[in-house]
């Protein structure tokens, strides 16, 4: 009876010790749990969704629906009188509106990186300091409503008949 009791206590001590040292090892060497100096103090903020019309030849060809996430220093964000959300939305709308045309579906992969970098640079320029660290795309789609699809088909048929 004493052997069984001692063996049970021994198993419990070994299990508790192994769990303790495993947890200690994981917290010291797990890269996900280590604090990264470049991410300390950064706060992720999301912008509202924007709808940018794609206009060409006096007609709407669809809408670009976009939403962005940006990183900003949390201490600096608390000190700002005006949050940068509106500026990011404004700059993104201006850039997308100026570049979007009916050939927008041929957007290249590299264009998105240029878009986010340009938004970040313009917002930081407006604040005259590096407030926004990075701009990320959360949602970016091209939407053609059904009513616009019907109009596009009708206009294409009219142009083909006229030629």
C-alpha positions as CSV (number, residue, x, y, z in Angstrom):
1,X,0.0,0.0,0.0
2,X,2.8,2.4,0.9
3,X,4.5,1.7,-2.5
4,X,1.4,2.6,-4.4
5,X,1.0,5.8,-2.4
6,X,4.7,6.8,-2.9
7,X,4.5,6.0,-6.6
8,X,1.3,8.1,-7.0
9,X,3.0,11.1,-5.2
10,X,6.1,10.6,-7.4
11,X,4.0,10.7,-10.6
12,X,2.2,13.8,-9.5
13,X,5.5,15.6,-8.7
14,X,7.0,14.6,-12.0
15,X,3.9,15.8,-13.9
16,X,3.7,19.2,-12.1
17,X,7.5,19.7,-12.5
18,X,7.4,18.9,-16.2
19,X,4.4,21.2,-16.8
20,X,6.1,24.0,-14.9
21,X,9.4,23.7,-16.8
22,X,7.6,23.4,-20.1
23,X,5.6,26.6,-19.5
24,X,8.8,28.3,-18.4
25,X,10.7,27.2,-21.5
26,X,7.8,28.2,-23.8
27,X,7.6,31.7,-22.4
28,X,11.4,32.3,-22.7
29,X,11.8,31.0,-26.3
30,X,8.4,31.3,-28.0
31,X,8.7,34.2,-30.6
32,X,4.9,34.9,-30.3
33,X,5.2,35.6,-26.6
34,X,8.3,37.7,-26.8
35,X,7.8,41.4,-27.1
36,X,8.9,42.9,-30.4
37,X,10.4,46.3,-30.1
38,X,9.0,47.4,-33.4
39,X,5.4,46.5,-32.4
40,X,5.4,47.9,-28.9
41,X,3.1,50.9,-28.5
42,X,1.5,50.5,-31.9
43,X,-2.3,50.5,-32.2
44,X,-4.3,49.1,-35.1
45,X,-7.2,51.3,-36.1
46,X,-9.8,50.6,-38.8
47,X,-11.3,53.1,-41.1
48,X,-14.9,53.1,-42.3
49,X,-15.7,51.5,-45.6
50,X,-15.5,53.8,-48.6
51,X,-17.3,53.5,-51.9
52,X,-15.5,55.2,-54.8
53,X,-17.4,55.5,-58.1
54,X,-15.5,54.6,-61.3
55,X,-16.4,57.3,-63.8
56,X,-15.4,57.5,-67.4
57,X,-17.1,59.1,-70.4
58,X,-19.7,60.5,-68.1
59,X,-20.9,57.1,-67.0
60,X,-20.5,55.1,-63.8
61,X,-18.9,51.8,-64.5
62,X,-19.1,50.5,-60.9
63,X,-17.8,51.2,-57.4
64,X,-14.6,50.3,-55.6
65,X,-15.4,49.3,-52.1
66,X,-12.4,49.6,-49.8
67,X,-11.6,49.5,-46.1
68,X,-8.2,50.1,-44.6
69,X,-6.4,49.4,-41.3
70,X,-3.5,51.5,-40.2
71,X,-1.0,51.4,-37.4
72,X,-0.3,54.4,-35.3
73,X,1.7,55.0,-32.1
74,X,-0.8,54.8,-29.3
75,X,0.8,57.5,-27.2
76,X,0.8,59.9,-30.2
77,X,-2.8,59.0,-31.1
78,X,-3.9,59.9,-27.6
79,X,-2.3,63.3,-28.0
80,X,-3.9,64.2,-31.3
81,X,-6.7,66.6,-31.4
82,X,-8.0,65.1,-34.6
83,X,-7.8,61.4,-35.2
84,X,-6.2,60.4,-38.6
85,X,-9.2,58.2,-39.7
86,X,-10.8,61.0,-41.8
87,X,-7.5,61.9,-43.4
88,X,-6.8,58.3,-44.4
89,X,-10.2,57.9,-45.9
90,X,-9.9,61.2,-47.7
91,X,-6.5,60.5,-49.2
92,X,-7.5,56.9,-50.2
93,X,-10.7,58.2,-51.9
94,X,-8.7,60.9,-53.8
95,X,-6.0,58.4,-55.0
96,X,-8.5,55.7,-56.0
97,X,-10.8,58.2,-57.7
98,X,-8.0,59.7,-59.7
99,X,-6.7,56.4,-60.9
100,X,-9.8,54.3,-61.4
101,X,-11.2,54.0,-64.9
102,X,-13.2,51.3,-66.7
103,X,-10.0,49.4,-67.2
104,X,-9.5,49.2,-63.4
105,X,-10.0,45.4,-63.5
106,X,-6.5,45.2,-64.9
107,X,-5.1,46.4,-61.6
108,X,-1.6,44.9,-61.0
109,X,-0.5,43.4,-57.7
110,X,2.2,46.0,-57.2
111,X,-0.4,48.8,-57.5
112,X,-1.9,47.9,-54.1
113,X,1.5,48.4,-52.3
114,X,1.9,51.7,-54.1
115,X,-1.6,52.7,-53.0
116,X,-1.0,52.0,-49.4
117,X,2.4,53.6,-49.4
118,X,1.0,56.7,-51.1
119,X,-1.9,57.0,-48.6
120,X,0.5,56.7,-45.7
121,X,2.9,59.3,-47.1
122,X,0.2,61.8,-47.9
123,X,-1.4,61.5,-44.5
124,X,2.0,61.9,-42.7
125,X,2.7,64.9,-45.0
126,X,-0.6,66.5,-43.9
127,X,0.2,66.0,-40.3
128,X,3.8,67.1,-40.9
129,X,5.1,64.2,-38.9
130,X,5.2,60.4,-39.1
131,X,2.0,59.5,-37.4
132,X,0.8,56.6,-39.5
133,X,3.4,53.8,-39.5
134,X,1.7,51.5,-42.0
135,X,-1.5,51.2,-44.0
136,X,-3.0,47.8,-44.7
137,X,-5.9,46.8,-46.9
138,X,-8.7,45.1,-45.1
139,X,-11.2,45.0,-47.9
140,X,-10.9,46.0,-51.6
141,X,-13.5,45.0,-54.2
142,X,-14.9,46.2,-57.4
143,X,-18.7,46.1,-57.5
144,X,-21.0,46.6,-60.5
145,X,-24.6,46.8,-59.4
146,X,-27.2,44.9,-61.5
147,X,-28.7,48.1,-62.8
148,X,-25.4,49.3,-64.1
149,X,-24.7,45.9,-65.8
150,X,-28.0,46.3,-67.7
151,X,-27.0,49.9,-68.8
152,X,-23.6,48.7,-69.9
153,X,-25.0,45.9,-72.0
154,X,-27.6,48.3,-73.5
155,X,-25.0,51.0,-74.3
156,X,-22.7,48.4,-75.9
157,X,-25.6,47.2,-78.1
158,X,-26.3,50.7,-79.1
159,X,-22.7,51.4,-80.0
160,X,-22.5,48.2,-82.0
161,X,-25.7,49.1,-83.9
162,X,-24.4,52.6,-84.6
163,X,-21.1,51.3,-86.1
